[in-house]
Amino acid sequence: MKKIALIVLYYGELPQYTKLFFDSLKYNPTIDVLLFTDQEVKYDGKNLIQYKGSFDNMVKRIQSNFEFKITCDRPYKLCDYRPAYGYIFKEELKEYDFWGHCDLDMILGNLRKYLPEQLLDKYSKIYQHGHLCLYKNTNENNIRFMEKGGKNYKEVFTTSISCIFDEVEGIQKKYDLLNIPTYKNRVCADISPWHDDFQVVESYLSKEDKINFNYEQQVFYWEKGHIFRAYINKRGDVQRDEFNYLHFQRRNMDFDEDVIKNDETFFITRQGIIKKEDYKLPSVEKITELNSKRKIKELQKKIEYYIYIWKRRFNKYILQK
């Protein structure tokens, strides 16, 4: 089995919801997380390796790999350096066949189920979104971020503006221009922050792929290390499918710690984490209760979206950050 490490850099107090990530990590014992942080995380598994240090020291560590003066004035800017992690952390990664990066606002399912050996043998890059992406750990692959085409890494590393270099329009476009195949199948539940109900993000999907990607009534839940979605099909029957992880970006996932400590299954909803009473498929009534559409709340989300877009444009083009 090929060894895989996910690198996470996080500075400042860890949000409560990160307990969901670390709790689900225990169900993925063959995948290591290398956590660089100024915090202390209590974890009783062996697959979390912690490197404690300050944000300033991390910036110095990154700078030591480049002859030009880099810019990294806040922790969020570290996302732009993610495609270079294989180059920056080559010493920590020397025992691994693949390295990657991921967010902490996630609940992991069975990651290995979606990473069979034949897939790892075939691709140098797996997935294309910043919340979780994997790279084959070779010298050639680890310096691909320096290749010509797409965004210039020196320009990215020398501006204070967030360039989203770890995403589709950043490093993935570079791989596409280099004709290096990437496994892009969307097997995660990336929940849109701009809808009140839980809907999976459909960006970068073809029209055909969007068919049955979301359902009018659907609810997500975690069960013994797996992420499931229960949905009501056109006949009115309840069915389910599975994802490798759920990304709940820009949502405060409230929960009672006893629910995740003592239960082996729970619902993941807009109200937070809710106890699931059994291992059966949820009923039509339960799905409707937990994730039905609310018109006023949906309108509020649309307003939030446009405020976010214009604020982001103002910061980028006026404030240059």
Salt bridges, closest charged atoms under 4 A:
ASP23 OD1 - LYS26 NZ 3.73
GLU40 OE1 - LYS52 NZ 3.59
ASP44 OD1 - LYS26 NZ 3.23
ASP73 OD1 - ARG74 NH1 2.98
ASP80 OD2 - LYS77 NZ 2.74
GLU91 OE2 - LYS94 NZ 2.68
GLU92 OE1 - ARG61 NH2 2.92
ASP103 OD1 - ARG82 NH2 2.63
ASP103 OD2 - HIS247 NE2 3.39
ASP105 OD1 - HIS247 NE2 3.10
GLU117 OE1 - LYS2 NZ 3.10
ASP121 OD1 - LYS2 NZ 2.61
GLU140 OE2 - ARG144 NH2 3.12
ASP166 OD2 - ARG82 NH1 2.94
GLU167 OE1 - HIS129 ND1 3.40
GLU169 OE1 - LYS173 NZ 2.94
ASP176 OD1 - LYS184 NZ 3.11
ASP190 OD2 - HIS131 NE2 3.35
ASP190 OD1 - HIS247 ND1 2.81
ASP196 OD2 - ARG270 NH1 3.06
ASP196 OD1 - ARG294 NH2 2.87
ASP197 OD2 - LYS293 NZ 2.79
GLU223 OE2 - ARG240 NH1 3.94
GLU223 OE1 - LYS276 NZ 3.82
ASP237 OD2 - ARG235 NE 3.27
ASP241 OD2 - ARG229 NH2 2.66
GLU242 OE1 - LYS113 NZ 2.58
GLU242 OE2 - HIS226 ND1 2.56
GLU257 OE2 - LYS19 NZ 2.47
GLU257 OE1 - LYS261 NZ 3.88
ASP263 OD2 - LYS275 NZ 3.01
GLU289 OE1 - LYS286 NZ 3.70
GLU298 OE2 - HIS195 ND1 2.57
GLU304 OE1 - LYS301 NZ 3.81
